Amino acid sequence: MRTVDRGCRRQPGGPLRPENYLAEQPFGQVPVYKEGTLCLFESGAIVLHIGEKDERLLPRDEHGRARAIVWTIAALNSIEPQSLAMLFLDISCGDKPWFAKAVAPFLERRLAHLAAALGEKEWLEERFTIGDLMMVEALRSIPNEVLAAQPNLTAYVARGTARPAFRRAMAAQLADFIPDHPVA
């Protein structure tokens, strides 16, 4: 495994980061996106920026654009906080008897609503957009046994992660952490 060691320091309670990382990402998180002199943080902002450059991800028509943006925000505000709460609590409190009752019902309700909105469609709207990109990512951290209650969401995540662009991005990300990992 490669480590970042030159010009890096450990944030209190966190991983090793480059010395200037907090100037680029004030919260010390990932991601940070750089394009020329532009430096962005927060995945939603990054996806919106990239979407602006490619109408395959962010439609140019007013309705399509608004719907892609609303699904992006829904992924970040309605699904991801619930899924991350479940993940973090499972790691720290998963063996406690109250865990399943405290967290799972909230996430399960959100997933049921999302599953109903998706229905039998391939994507949330007429075609794949930044909304699907963010929603698939938000759903990926949910344990399979929880997501399995909504078979259409399980299939949706499988479609999203089978996309060649997803596979290339994942391979590139893993290459930063795993020596000799092939980049597609």
N, CA, C and O atoms as a DFTB+ gen file, in Angstrom:
736 C
 N C O
     1  1       0.839      -1.173       0.000
     2  2       0.000       0.000       0.000
     3  2       0.885       1.237       0.000
     4  3       1.836       1.332       0.776
     5  1       0.566       2.180      -0.873
     6  2       1.328       3.418      -0.921
     7  2       0.871       4.355       0.179
     8  3      -0.309       4.373       0.531
     9  1       1.783       5.127       0.719
    10  2       1.422       6.137       1.704
    11  2       1.885       7.481       1.201
    12  3       2.825       7.585       0.413
    13  1       1.210       8.503       1.667
    14  2       1.615       9.857       1.331
    15  2       2.589      10.276       2.413
    16  3       2.215      10.354       3.583
    17  1       3.830      10.545       2.043
    18  2       4.801      10.811       3.083
    19  2       5.569      12.115       2.915
    20  3       6.136      12.599       3.895
    21  1       5.617      12.698       1.747
    22  2       6.383      13.923       1.570
    23  2       5.496      15.130       1.810
    24  3       4.440      15.253       1.190
    25  1       5.902      16.010       2.687
    26  2       5.156      17.233       2.943
    27  2       3.801      16.979       3.565
    28  3       2.879      17.774       3.380
    29  1       3.661      15.888       4.299
    30  2       2.369      15.543       4.863
    31  2       2.403      15.615       6.378
    32  3       3.457      15.530       7.008
    33  1       1.216      15.774       6.940
    34  2       1.083      15.722       8.382
    35  2      -0.247      15.081       8.714
    36  3      -1.167      15.077       7.896
    37  1      -0.342      14.555       9.884
    38  2      -1.572      13.901      10.324
    39  2      -2.459      14.939      10.995
    40  3      -2.025      15.647      11.904
    41  1      -3.706      15.026      10.541
    42  2      -4.683      15.876      11.205
    43  2      -5.090      15.184      12.504
    44  3      -5.102      13.954      12.560
    45  1      -5.419      15.934      13.537
    46  2      -5.831      15.292      14.796
    47  2      -6.965      14.301      14.547
    48  3      -8.028      14.665      14.044
    49  1      -6.720      13.056      14.905
    50  2      -7.734      12.021      14.747
    51  2      -7.998      11.619      13.310
    52  3      -8.987      10.938      13.038
    53  1      -7.141      12.020      12.386
    54  2      -7.411      11.722      10.990
    55  2      -6.221      11.170      10.253
    56  3      -5.158      10.953      10.835
    57  1      -6.406      10.943       8.962
    58  2      -5.339      10.371       8.150
    59  2      -4.271      11.400       7.778
    60  3      -4.434      12.603       7.981
    61  1      -3.193      10.887       7.234
    62  2      -2.109      11.723       6.753
    63  2      -2.602      12.544       5.562
    64  3      -3.219      11.995       4.649
    65  1      -2.342      13.824       5.560
    66  2      -2.754      14.714       4.479
    67  2      -1.575      15.602       4.083
    68  3      -0.702      15.884       4.904
    69  1      -1.553      16.045       2.820
    70  2      -0.520      17.004       2.420
    71  2      -0.600      18.262       3.296
    72  3      -1.665      18.607       3.808
    73  1       0.523      18.930       3.455
    74  2       0.630      20.093       4.346
    75  2      -0.425      21.161       4.047
    76  3      -0.968      21.759       4.976
    77  1      -0.721      21.410       2.780
    78  2      -1.657      22.476       2.407
    79  2      -3.090      21.967       2.211
    80  3      -3.925      22.685       1.662
    81  1      -3.378      20.766       2.643
    82  2      -4.676      20.156       2.351
    83  2      -5.850      20.962       2.898
    84  3      -6.867      21.101       2.219
    85  1      -5.729      21.494       4.106
    86  2      -6.835      22.264       4.677
    87  2      -7.097      23.556       3.914
    88  3      -8.204      24.092       3.974
    89  1      -6.112      24.059       3.207
    90  2      -6.340      25.227       2.363
    91  2      -7.199      24.846       1.161
    92  3      -7.948      25.668       0.633
    93  1      -7.080      23.593       0.737
    94  2      -7.860      23.108      -0.406
    95  2      -9.199      22.519       0.022
    96  3     -10.194      22.654      -0.690
    97  1      -9.226      21.873       1.173
    98  2     -10.432      21.212       1.685
    99  2     -10.544      21.585       3.162
   100  3      -9.958      20.909       4.007
   101  1     -11.285      22.648       3.491
   102  2     -11.311      23.173       4.852
   103  2     -11.705      22.167       5.929
   104  3     -11.399      22.372       7.103
   105  1     -12.381      21.084       5.546
   106  2     -12.827      20.108       6.526
   107  2     -11.908      18.889       6.581
   108  3     -12.157      17.955       7.343
   109  1     -10.848      18.899       5.773
   110  2      -9.875      17.815       5.794
   111  2     -10.404      16.507       5.223
   112  3      -9.860      15.440       5.508
   113  1     -11.446      16.580       4.430
   114  2     -12.061      15.383       3.858
   115  2     -11.596      15.180       2.418
   116  3     -10.764      15.928       1.904
   117  1     -12.139      14.175       1.796
   118  2     -12.014      13.988       0.361
   119  2     -13.411      14.105      -0.201
   120  3     -14.364      13.773       0.503
   121  1     -13.585      14.545      -1.396
   122  2     -12.562      14.790      -2.407
   123  2     -12.135      16.249      -2.479
   124  3     -12.749      17.153      -1.912
   125  1     -11.051      16.413      -3.207
   126  2     -10.604      17.718      -3.688
   127  2     -10.436      17.549      -5.184
   128  3      -9.857      16.563      -5.640
   129  1     -10.934      18.498      -5.943
   130  2     -10.869      18.439      -7.402
   131  2     -10.113      19.663      -7.885
   132  3     -10.443      20.794      -7.529
   133  1      -9.100      19.425      -8.698
   134  2      -8.316      20.530      -9.241
   135  2      -8.395      20.508     -10.753
   136  3      -8.275      19.465     -11.396
   137  1      -8.601      21.694     -11.295
   138  2      -8.647      21.878     -12.749
   139  2      -7.999      23.235     -13.027
   140  3      -8.608      24.284     -12.819
   141  1      -6.777      23.191     -13.489
   142  2      -6.041      24.438     -13.666
   143  2      -5.879      25.118     -12.324
   144  3      -5.378      24.517     -11.374
   145  1      -6.306      26.385     -12.241
   146  2      -6.204      27.114     -10.977
   147  2      -7.446      26.938     -10.104
   148  3      -7.470      27.399      -8.963
   149  1      -8.460      26.286     -10.621
   150  2      -9.690      26.041      -9.860
   151  2      -9.490      24.864      -8.915
   152  3      -8.986      23.814      -9.313
   153  1      -9.884      25.045      -7.680
   154  2      -9.818      23.981      -6.685
   155  2     -11.179      23.907      -5.999
   156  3     -11.613      24.873      -5.371
   157  1     -11.851      22.766      -6.120
   158  2     -13.168      22.578      -5.524
   159  2     -13.136      21.475      -4.490
   160  3     -12.322      20.555      -4.578
   161  1     -14.018      21.564      -3.511
   162  2     -14.231      20.487      -2.559
   163  2     -15.733      20.281      -2.462
   164  3     -16.508      21.101      -2.955
   165  1     -16.143      19.207      -1.837
   166  2     -17.522      18.748      -1.706
   167  2     -17.981      18.099      -3.015
   168  3     -17.999      18.730      -4.073
   169  1     -18.345      16.844      -2.910
   170  2     -18.674      16.040      -4.083
   171  2     -19.809      16.634      -4.908
   172  3     -19.760      16.580      -6.137
   173  1     -20.824      17.194      -4.271
   174  2     -21.932      17.788      -5.021
   175  2     -21.477      18.945      -5.892
   176  3     -21.878      19.048      -7.052
   177  1     -20.650      19.809      -5.345
   178  2     -20.136      20.941      -6.113
   179  2     -19.263      20.463      -7.271
   180  3     -19.325      21.012      -8.371
   181  1     -18.463      19.452      -7.018
   182  2     -17.593      18.909      -8.058
   183  2     -18.420      18.299      -9.180
   184  3     -18.145      18.539     -10.355
   185  1     -19.422      17.519      -8.829
   186  2     -20.273      16.881      -9.843
   187  2     -21.043      17.928     -10.647
   188  3     -21.172      17.795     -11.864
   189  1     -21.552      18.958      -9.988
   190  2     -22.240      20.030     -10.726
   191  2     -21.286      20.728     -11.695
   192  3     -21.661      21.022     -12.830
   193  1     -20.073      20.989     -11.259
   194  2     -19.079      21.633     -12.117
   195  2     -18.775      20.773     -13.348
   196  3     -18.757      21.269     -14.475
   197  1     -18.541      19.501     -13.121
   198  2     -18.244      18.596     -14.239
   199  2     -19.464      18.463     -15.146
   200  3     -19.333      18.441     -16.370
   201  1     -20.648      18.376     -14.546
   202  2     -21.878      18.282     -15.329
   203  2     -22.093      19.482     -16.240
   204  3     -22.611      19.339     -17.348
   205  1     -21.699      20.656     -15.782
   206  2     -21.837      21.869     -16.607
   207  2     -21.083      21.747     -17.923
   208  3     -21.446      22.392     -18.907
   209  1     -20.054      20.939     -17.950
   210  2     -19.220      20.797     -19.140
   211  2     -19.718      19.722     -20.103
   212  3     -19.228      19.621     -21.228
   213  1     -20.689      18.918     -19.668
   214  2     -21.087      17.775     -20.489
   215  2     -22.584      17.534     -20.345
   216  3     -23.049      17.086     -19.297
   217  1     -23.322      17.828     -21.383
   218  2     -24.778      17.704     -21.287
   219  2     -25.249      16.255     -21.193
   220  3     -26.432      16.004     -20.963
   221  1     -24.334      15.300     -21.371
   222  2     -24.719      13.913     -21.119
   223  2     -24.961      13.700     -19.627
   224  3     -25.752      12.837     -19.245
   225  1     -24.295      14.469     -18.791
   226  2     -24.459      14.355     -17.342
   227  2     -25.443      15.370     -16.766
   228  3     -26.150      15.073     -15.803
   229  1     -25.490      16.546     -17.342
   230  2     -26.383      17.601     -16.876
   231  2     -27.086      18.201     -18.089
   232  3     -26.521      19.046     -18.785
   233  1     -28.321      17.761     -18.341
   234  2     -29.041      18.219     -19.536
   235  2     -29.102      19.738     -19.622
   236  3     -29.102      20.428     -18.602
   237  1     -29.152      20.240     -20.818
   238  2     -29.209      21.687     -21.044
   239  2     -30.635      22.223     -20.975
   240  3     -30.836      23.404     -20.691
   241  1     -31.632      21.369     -21.233
   242  2     -33.007      21.871     -21.162
   243  2     -33.366      22.138     -19.699
   244  3     -32.913      21.424     -18.804
   245  1     -34.175      23.161     -19.462
   246  2     -34.472      23.621     -18.106
   247  2     -35.039      22.512     -17.216
   248  3     -34.610      22.358     -16.073
   249  1     -35.987      21.750     -17.723
   250  2     -36.618      20.691     -16.938
   251  2     -35.613      19.579     -16.611
   252  3     -35.491      19.165     -15.459
   253  1     -34.901      19.105     -17.625
   254  2     -33.934      18.031     -17.421
   255  2     -32.825      18.432     -16.469
   256  3     -32.385      17.640     -15.635
   257  1     -32.379      19.671     -16.602
   258  2     -31.322      20.192     -15.731
   259  2     -31.800      20.257     -14.278
   260  3     -31.103      19.813     -13.364
   261  1     -32.991      20.812     -14.080
   262  2     -33.534      20.934     -12.723
   263  2     -33.735      19.563     -12.087
   264  3     -33.455      19.388     -10.901
   265  1     -34.215      18.595     -12.855
   266  2     -34.449      17.257     -12.305
   267  2     -33.125      16.563     -11.954
   268  3     -33.043      15.870     -10.940
   269  1     -32.104      16.742     -12.775
   270  2     -30.795      16.158     -12.460
   271  2     -30.233      16.765     -11.179
   272  3     -29.661      16.058     -10.350
   273  1     -30.396      18.066     -11.021
   274  2     -29.907      18.747      -9.825
   275  2     -30.691      18.317      -8.596
   276  3     -30.100      18.099      -7.538
   277  1     -32.006      18.191      -8.711
   278  2     -32.804      17.808      -7.541
   279  2     -32.446      16.398      -7.068
   280  3     -32.421      16.142      -5.864
   281  1     -32.168      15.479      -8.001
   282  2     -31.769      14.127      -7.600
   283  2     -30.369      14.121      -6.993
   284  3     -30.082      13.324      -6.099
   285  1     -29.506      15.000      -7.473
   286  2     -28.170      15.127      -6.875
   287  2     -28.285      15.558      -5.418
   288  3     -27.649      14.985      -4.533
   289  1     -29.102      16.571      -5.186
   290  2     -29.289      17.073      -3.826
   291  2     -30.012      16.040      -2.962
   292  3     -29.703      15.899      -1.779
   293  1     -30.965      15.323      -3.539
   294  2     -31.654      14.266      -2.786
   295  2     -30.670      13.186      -2.346
   296  3     -30.753      12.693      -1.221
   297  1     -29.758      12.823      -3.210
   298  2     -28.750      11.818      -2.846
   299  2     -27.922      12.308      -1.661
   300  3     -27.667      11.557      -0.720
   301  1     -27.504      13.576      -1.715
   302  2     -26.637      14.134      -0.679
   303  2     -27.370      14.459       0.618
   304  3     -26.781      14.372       1.696
   305  1     -28.633      14.829       0.531
   306  2     -29.366      15.277       1.720
   307  2     -30.366      14.273       2.273
   308  3     -30.617      14.264       3.478
   309  1     -30.939      13.434       1.434
   310  2     -31.995      12.529       1.894
   311  2     -31.542      11.086       2.058
   312  3     -32.078      10.366       2.900
   313  1     -30.573      10.654       1.274
   314  2     -30.119       9.261       1.341
   315  2     -28.776       9.147       2.059
   316  3     -28.648       8.368       3.004
   317  1     -27.790       9.902       1.631
   318  2     -26.438       9.746       2.185
   319  2     -26.359       9.957       3.703
   320  3     -25.687       9.167       4.366
   321  1     -26.999      10.967       4.289
   322  2     -26.894      11.101       5.752
   323  2     -27.433       9.877       6.499
   324  3     -26.868       9.466       7.513
   325  1     -28.524       9.299       5.994
   326  2     -29.085       8.117       6.632
   327  2     -28.161       6.909       6.463
   328  3     -27.940       6.148       7.405
   329  1     -27.628       6.745       5.256
   330  2     -26.757       5.587       5.021
   331  2     -25.450       5.714       5.789
   332  3     -24.942       4.719       6.304
   333  1     -24.899       6.911       5.874
   334  2     -23.660       7.102       6.628
   335  2     -23.895       6.944       8.129
   336  3     -23.039       6.410       8.835
   337  1     -25.039       7.400       8.620
   338  2     -25.361       7.201      10.037
   339  2     -25.399       5.713      10.349
   340  3     -24.876       5.266      11.370
   341  1     -26.023       4.954       9.460
   342  2     -26.103       3.517       9.679
   343  2     -24.709       2.893       9.641
   344  3     -24.381       2.054      10.479
   345  1     -23.901       3.295       8.684
   346  2     -22.544       2.765       8.560
   347  2     -21.714       3.074       9.811
   348  3     -21.096       2.177      10.384
   349  1     -21.702       4.334      10.227
   350  2     -20.899       4.725      11.384
   351  2     -21.387       4.060      12.665
   352  3     -20.585       3.593      13.473
   353  1     -22.690       4.020      12.844
   354  2     -23.214       3.380      14.049
   355  2     -22.994       1.871      14.026
   356  3     -22.755       1.259      15.067
   357  1     -23.074       1.280      12.857
   358  2     -22.822      -0.156      12.753
   359  2     -21.386      -0.470      13.158
   360  3     -21.126      -1.453      13.852
   361  1     -20.464       0.371      12.722
   362  2     -19.052       0.169      13.064
   363  2     -18.840       0.310      14.570
   364  3     -18.116      -0.482      15.172
   365  1     -19.465       1.306      15.173
   366  2     -19.199       1.565      16.590
   367  2     -20.194       0.919      17.553
   368  3     -19.854       0.674      18.710
   369  1     -21.417       0.639      17.095
   370  2     -22.446       0.151      18.022
   371  2     -23.247      -1.020      17.473
   372  3     -24.275      -1.383      18.044
   373  1     -22.802      -1.608      16.393
   374  2     -23.571      -2.651      15.722
   375  2     -23.930      -3.838      16.586
   376  3     -24.908      -4.532      16.309
   377  1     -23.160      -4.081      17.622
   378  2     -23.438      -5.219      18.498
   379  2     -24.438      -4.876      19.604
   380  3     -24.819      -5.756      20.377
   381  1     -24.863      -3.635      19.693
   382  2     -25.803      -3.219      20.733
   383  2     -27.229      -3.565      20.305
   384  3     -27.568      -3.402      19.133
   385  1     -28.063      -4.033      21.218
   386  2     -29.420      -4.459      20.859
   387  2     -30.299      -3.332      20.316
   388  3     -31.232      -3.596      19.557
   389  1     -30.024      -2.101      20.685
   390  2     -30.846      -0.986      20.229
   391  2     -30.498      -0.528      18.817
   392  3     -31.250       0.235      18.211
   393  1     -29.374      -0.983      18.295
   394  2     -28.875      -0.462      17.023
   395  2     -29.895      -0.589      15.888
   396  3     -30.227       0.405      15.243
   397  1     -30.388      -1.795      15.644
   398  2     -31.289      -2.019      14.508
   399  2     -32.555      -1.181      14.626
   400  3     -33.044      -0.655      13.626
   401  1     -33.092      -1.050      15.836
   402  2     -34.318      -0.276      16.036
   403  2     -34.079       1.214      15.899
   404  3     -34.977       1.948      15.485
   405  1     -32.901       1.667      16.233
   406  2     -32.619       3.103      16.237
   407  2     -32.335       3.667      14.854
   408  3     -32.717       4.800      14.562
   409  1     -31.685       2.911      14.012
   410  2     -31.203       3.461      12.756
   411  2     -31.938       2.919      11.536
   412  3     -32.356       3.683      10.666
   413  1     -32.089       1.630      11.478
   414  2     -32.614       0.982      10.271
   415  2     -33.961       1.522       9.796
   416  3     -34.116       1.724       8.592
   417  1     -34.943       1.769      10.663
   418  2     -36.254       2.215      10.152
   419  2     -36.207       3.511       9.349
   420  3     -36.933       3.661       8.367
   421  1     -35.360       4.441       9.761
   422  2     -35.258       5.701       9.030
   423  2     -34.712       5.471       7.626
   424  3     -35.252       5.989       6.649
   425  1     -33.656       4.705       7.535
   426  2     -33.064       4.411       6.235
   427  2     -34.015       3.582       5.384
   428  3     -34.171       3.851       4.193
   429  1     -34.643       2.592       5.970
   430  2     -35.571       1.737       5.216
   431  2     -36.725       2.542       4.626
   432  3     -37.149       2.274       3.502
   433  1     -37.238       3.526       5.368
   434  2     -38.313       4.386       4.831
   435  2     -37.806       5.195       3.644
   436  3     -38.482       5.308       2.622
   437  1     -36.622       5.749       3.791
   438  2     -36.058       6.532       2.678
   439  2     -35.867       5.654       1.441
   440  3     -36.172       6.068       0.322
   441  1     -35.364       4.450       1.654
   442  2     -35.141       3.537       0.528
   443  2     -36.454       3.134      -0.123
   444  3     -36.528       3.019      -1.346
   445  1     -37.487       2.919       0.677
   446  2     -38.802       2.565       0.114
   447  2     -39.327       3.705      -0.755
   448  3     -39.876       3.458      -1.829
   449  1     -39.168       4.939      -0.307
   450  2     -39.611       6.095      -1.103
   451  2     -38.807       6.210      -2.397
   452  3     -39.363       6.472      -3.464
   453  1     -37.515       6.016      -2.292
   454  2     -36.659       6.074      -3.479
   455  2     -37.018       4.955      -4.446
   456  3     -37.102       5.186      -5.652
   457  1     -37.229       3.752      -3.937
   458  2     -37.592       2.615      -4.785
   459  2     -38.898       2.892      -5.520
   460  3     -39.031       2.553      -6.695
   461  1     -39.850       3.499      -4.845
   462  2     -41.124       3.843      -5.488
   463  2     -40.919       4.888      -6.585
   464  3     -41.532       4.805      -7.649
   465  1     -40.058       5.867      -6.325
   466  2     -39.789       6.904      -7.327
   467  2     -39.076       6.327      -8.546
   468  3     -39.351       6.733      -9.676
   469  1     -38.174       5.394      -8.327
   470  2     -37.463       4.759      -9.441
   471  2     -38.379       3.826     -10.208
   472  3     -38.344       3.790     -11.438
   473  1     -39.194       3.076      -9.496
   474  2     -40.085       2.119     -10.152
   475  2     -39.295       1.138     -10.994
   476  3     -38.294       0.578     -10.546
   477  1     -39.751       0.940     -12.203
   478  2     -39.084       0.010     -13.123
   479  2     -38.170       0.716     -14.113
   480  3     -37.674       0.094     -15.053
   481  1     -37.942       2.013     -13.910
   482  2     -37.087       2.778     -14.827
   483  2     -35.628       2.356     -14.670
   484  3     -35.208       1.865     -13.623
   485  1     -34.885       2.561     -15.728
   486  2     -33.454       2.272     -15.668
   487  2     -32.726       3.300     -14.806
   488  3     -31.862       2.947     -14.003
   489  1     -33.081       4.576     -14.980
   490  2     -32.455       5.688     -14.259
   491  2     -33.546       6.541     -13.632
   492  3     -34.722       6.367     -13.952
   493  1     -33.185       7.447     -12.758
   494  2     -34.166       8.254     -12.047
   495  2     -34.983       9.137     -12.980
   496  3     -36.158       9.401     -12.726
   497  1     -34.372       9.578     -14.031
   498  2     -35.074      10.364     -15.050
   499  2     -34.993       9.614     -16.376
   500  3     -34.781       8.402     -16.383
   501  1     -35.154      10.294     -17.466
   502  2     -35.196       9.640     -18.773
   503  2     -33.857       9.041     -19.185
   504  3     -33.810       8.142     -20.025
   505  1     -32.769       9.535     -18.597
   506  2     -31.438       9.043     -18.927
   507  2     -30.521       9.241     -17.741
   508  3     -30.880       9.926     -16.783
   509  1     -29.343       8.652     -17.795
   510  2     -28.355       8.785     -16.732
   511  2     -27.901      10.235     -16.631
   512  3     -27.583      10.867     -17.639
   513  1     -27.871      10.765     -15.391
   514  2     -27.424      12.141     -15.148
   515  2     -26.551      12.174     -13.893
   516  3     -26.272      11.143     -13.281
   517  1     -26.130      13.379     -13.530
   518  2     -25.375      13.536     -12.295
   519  2     -26.200      13.089     -11.090
   520  3     -25.636      12.680     -10.076
   521  1     -27.526      13.163     -11.189
   522  2     -28.385      12.680     -10.105
   523  2     -28.182      11.197      -9.862
   524  3     -28.096      10.754      -8.717
   525  1     -28.104      10.428     -10.944
   526  2     -27.847       8.987     -10.814
   527  2     -26.440       8.731     -10.307
   528  3     -26.226       7.838      -9.487
   529  1     -25.495       9.494     -10.780
   530  2     -24.112       9.338     -10.342
   531  2     -24.013       9.463      -8.822
   532  3     -23.383       8.638      -8.162
   533  1     -24.639      10.499      -8.278
   534  2     -24.576      10.724      -6.834
   535  2     -25.453       9.735      -6.068
   536  3     -25.083       9.302      -4.976
   537  1     -26.607       9.373      -6.622
   538  2     -27.494       8.448      -5.913
   539  2     -26.870       7.064      -5.820
   540  3     -26.914       6.432      -4.765
   541  1     -26.292       6.591      -6.911
   542  2     -25.622       5.289      -6.876
   543  2     -24.510       5.311      -5.835
   544  3     -24.345       4.352      -5.081
   545  1     -23.759       6.382      -5.792
   546  2     -22.676       6.488      -4.811
   547  2     -23.231       6.473      -3.388
   548  3     -22.663       5.816      -2.516
   549  1     -24.316       7.177      -3.142
   550  2     -24.915       7.199      -1.800
   551  2     -25.428       5.819      -1.403
   552  3     -25.360       5.446      -0.232
   553  1     -25.937       5.064      -2.362
   554  2     -26.495       3.741      -2.076
   555  2     -25.419       2.671      -1.887
   556  3     -25.669       1.650      -1.245
   557  1     -24.240       2.894      -2.432
   558  2     -23.174       1.883      -2.373
   559  2     -22.732       1.548      -0.955
   560  3     -22.267       0.434      -0.712
   561  1     -22.861       2.473      -0.017
   562  2     -22.398       2.213       1.350
   563  2     -23.435       1.480       2.195
   564  3     -23.157       1.119       3.338
   565  1     -24.609       1.261       1.651
   566  2     -25.673       0.590       2.403
   567  2     -25.432      -0.916       2.360
   568  3     -25.187      -1.473       1.290
   569  1     -25.499      -1.576       3.506
   570  2     -25.280      -3.031       3.521
   571  2     -26.234      -3.750       2.556
   572  3     -27.406      -3.392       2.441
   573  1     -25.711      -4.757       1.876
   574  2     -26.504      -5.496       0.886
   575  2     -27.798      -6.027       1.464
   576  3     -28.829      -6.008       0.793
   577  1     -27.761      -6.503       2.708
   578  2     -28.972      -7.075       3.303
   579  2     -30.058      -6.021       3.506
   580  3     -31.242      -6.359       3.504
   581  1     -29.687      -4.765       3.680
   582  2     -30.663      -3.683       3.817
   583  2     -31.179      -3.287       2.436
   584  3     -32.386      -3.134       2.244
   585  1     -30.287      -3.123       1.495
   586  2     -30.675      -2.720       0.141
   587  2     -31.493      -3.805      -0.552
   588  3     -32.332      -3.494      -1.397
   589  1     -31.265      -5.061      -0.212
   590  2     -31.956      -6.186      -0.856
   591  2     -33.471      -6.127      -0.678
   592  3     -34.205      -6.740      -1.453
   593  1     -33.943      -5.408       0.320
   594  2     -35.390      -5.266       0.514
   595  2     -36.035      -4.495      -0.633
   596  3     -37.253      -4.529      -0.807
   597  1     -35.211      -3.803      -1.411
   598  2     -35.694      -3.036      -2.574
   599  2     -34.953      -3.540      -3.812
   600  3     -33.944      -2.951      -4.200
   601  1     -35.429      -4.614      -4.438
   602  2     -34.704      -5.213      -5.568
   603  2     -34.431      -4.237      -6.717
   604  3     -33.406      -4.350      -7.390
   605  1     -35.329      -3.290      -6.945
   606  2     -35.064      -2.349      -8.034
   607  2     -33.894      -1.430      -7.707
   608  3     -33.194      -0.985      -8.617
   609  1     -33.668      -1.136      -6.430
   610  2     -32.502      -0.327      -6.069
   611  2     -31.216      -1.134      -6.173
   612  3     -30.176      -0.607      -6.568
   613  1     -31.288      -2.409      -5.818
   614  2     -30.123      -3.287      -5.970
   615  2     -29.715      -3.345      -7.438
   616  3     -28.531      -3.246      -7.761
   617  1     -30.696      -3.506      -8.330
   618  2     -30.415      -3.550      -9.770
   619  2     -29.900      -2.198     -10.277
   620  3     -29.027      -2.142     -11.143
   621  1     -30.443      -1.126      -9.735
   622  2     -30.028       0.235     -10.102
   623  2     -28.547       0.454      -9.754
   624  3     -27.784       0.970     -10.570
   625  1     -28.154       0.062      -8.551
   626  2     -26.746       0.196      -8.142
   627  2     -25.862      -0.675      -9.036
   628  3     -24.776      -0.253      -9.432
   629  1     -26.313      -1.868      -9.349
   630  2     -25.529      -2.753     -10.229
   631  2     -25.343      -2.108     -11.599
   632  3     -24.247      -2.160     -12.158
   633  1     -26.401      -1.499     -12.151
   634  2     -26.277      -0.807     -13.451
   635  2     -25.296       0.352     -13.359
   636  3     -24.448       0.542     -14.231
   637  1     -25.428       1.122     -12.285
   638  2     -24.569       2.297     -12.126
   639  2     -23.101       1.939     -11.968
   640  3     -22.229       2.629     -12.497
   641  1     -22.828       0.867     -11.246
   642  2     -21.427       0.483     -11.010
   643  2     -20.853      -0.351     -12.151
   644  3     -19.644      -0.576     -12.207
   645  1     -21.708      -0.807     -13.056
   646  2     -21.232      -1.561     -14.224
   647  2     -20.843      -0.638     -15.376
   648  3     -20.249      -1.089     -16.355
   649  1     -21.167       0.630     -15.270
   650  2     -20.848       1.575     -16.341
   651  2     -19.328       1.653     -16.520
   652  3     -18.591       1.694     -15.535
   653  1     -18.860       1.672     -17.767
   654  2     -17.411       1.762     -18.008
   655  2     -16.761       2.961     -17.318
   656  3     -15.645       2.848     -16.810
   657  1     -17.442       4.104     -17.294
   658  2     -16.870       5.289     -16.647
   659  2     -16.696       5.052     -15.146
   660  3     -15.705       5.491     -14.564
   661  1     -17.640       4.367     -14.522
   662  2     -17.512       4.061     -13.091
   663  2     -16.327       3.131     -12.868
   664  3     -15.526       3.342     -11.957
   665  1     -16.220       2.102     -13.704
   666  2     -15.124       1.140     -13.528
   667  2     -13.765       1.818     -13.705
   668  3     -12.824       1.525     -12.967
   669  1     -13.661       2.728     -14.687
   670  2     -12.396       3.448     -14.888
   671  2     -12.080       4.345     -13.696
   672  3     -10.938       4.391     -13.238
   673  1     -13.079       5.052     -13.197
   674  2     -12.863       5.945     -12.056
   675  2     -12.470       5.153     -10.814
   676  3     -11.584       5.570     -10.067
   677  1     -13.114       4.029     -10.591
   678  2     -12.785       3.206      -9.420
   679  2     -11.369       2.641      -9.535
   680  3     -10.624       2.616      -8.555
   681  1     -11.004       2.191     -10.725
   682  2      -9.652       1.662     -10.930
   683  2      -8.607       2.754     -10.691
   684  3      -7.567       2.500     -10.083
   685  1      -8.885       3.963     -11.169
   686  2      -7.944       5.069     -10.973
   687  2      -7.823       5.417      -9.494
   688  3      -6.728       5.706      -9.010
   689  1      -8.946       5.390      -8.772
   690  2      -8.910       5.678      -7.345
   691  2      -8.135       4.606      -6.594
   692  3      -7.313       4.924      -5.735
   693  1      -8.385       3.358      -6.905
   694  2      -7.693       2.265      -6.227
   695  2      -6.200       2.268      -6.526
   696  3      -5.398       1.854      -5.689
   697  1      -5.825       2.732      -7.715
   698  2      -4.411       2.770      -8.086
   699  2      -3.612       3.674      -7.149
   700  3      -2.406       3.487      -6.984
   701  1      -4.275       4.648      -6.538
   702  2      -3.595       5.517      -5.572
   703  2      -3.266       4.788      -4.276
   704  3      -2.387       5.215      -3.528
   705  1      -3.966       3.693      -4.008
   706  2      -3.816       2.995      -2.741
   707  2      -3.227       1.600      -2.862
   708  3      -2.654       1.079      -1.905
   709  1      -3.366       0.996      -4.027
   710  2      -2.894      -0.371      -4.218
   711  2      -1.814      -0.367      -5.300
   712  3      -2.112      -0.076      -6.458
   713  1      -0.576      -0.680      -4.949
   714  2       0.502      -0.688      -5.957
   715  2       0.165      -1.650      -7.089
   716  3      -0.396      -2.724      -6.871
   717  1       0.512      -1.248      -8.273
   718  2       0.337      -2.058      -9.469
   719  2      -1.117      -2.387      -9.790
   720  3      -1.382      -3.332     -10.533
   721  1      -2.070      -1.619      -9.237
   722  2      -3.484      -1.845      -9.576
   723  2      -3.695      -1.309     -10.997
   724  3      -3.335      -0.166     -11.277
   725  1      -4.271      -2.115     -11.897
   726  2      -4.454      -1.669     -13.264
   727  2      -5.487      -0.547     -13.349
   728  3      -6.535      -0.611     -12.706
   729  1      -5.190       0.468     -14.134
   730  2      -6.138       1.538     -14.388
   731  2      -6.756       1.262     -15.734
   732  3      -6.056       1.191     -16.744
   733  1      -8.068       1.105     -15.754
   734  2      -8.790       0.765     -16.989
   735  2      -8.763       1.887     -17.985
   736  3      -9.324       1.761     -19.073
